[in-house]
Amino acid sequence: MTDYLVRAIGDRANVIRMACVTTALVEEARKIHGTSRTASAALGRALTGGLLMGALLKKGQRLAIKFEGNGPLKKIIVEADNDGAVRGFVGVPRAEVPFKDEKLNVSGALGTEGLLTVIKDLGLKDPYQGVVHLISGEIGEDIAFYYSESEQIPSAVGLGVFVEPDGTVSAAGGFLIQALPGAEAKVVNRLIDNIRNMSGITDFFREGKTPEALLADLFSGTTFHELGRTPVFLRCRCSQERVQKVLVALGKAELRKMIEEQGKAEVTCEFCRKRYDFTREELENLLLEAGRPAEA
Ligand SMILES: [Zn+2]
């Protein structure tokens, strides 16, 4: 298990604490999308943040987070399941911006103005949706702001990705802490002090330290115990069937145009870059399906 997430709970059970290492999956995502160094850092932070947010959900629930900014990266979309699966992509994978303070400038790439939208599929009739303005474009702070602003849950989120000069991702991970109602102010203040005193989260994982060690650092001076570790990984939900549904949803006119102009169709999944090919005959069958009144 190279990438995994650790949950812990305070002995008074009112502060949720989670940390994860995501180096392997962020590197895999970088290879899939051919992202620039800064885009890799941005996507890696969002994937890690999405996983931590997903881990707060109940079994079978899922969420999507969408960052839309005024920078050259344009957007980041991440979807996470409660079981540790995540997938994501950025608007402009090759977008690059100059360093800021000798570091990759994630907020420069995403932009400091824009929106963070969180959509949760909790298994209810309608999905839950919350929207906040980006406060920094650094991803972690924006997710923490979303929780405090939209859900009124005081939270701290730290996310870090280290990208080598040759573009490979050599370290990635993060943590998420939430104070629940009834959390002791003394404990929360102690945590905030610990977070302030911590050296960079990226350095932490670069030194080869574990998520367990990260939690121990964050919670030094408070008592807690671990609830175990679970694997985290990239997993796409696309399939031939889902892509067919998308084509049918385009409608008859669009399908007819495809058949007449190209005689085939190629559809690439935005999340995993897998290509789906459709022959003329297959498209004609989909056209019939699109024409059925039940589908209209
Ligand atoms: Zn896919």
Boltz pocket constraint, residues with backbone or C-beta under 6 A from the ligand:
constraints:
  - pocket:
      binder: B
      contacts: [[A, 236], [A, 237], [A, 238], [A, 269], [A, 270], [A, 271], [A, 272], [A, 273], [A, 274]]
      max_distance: 6.0
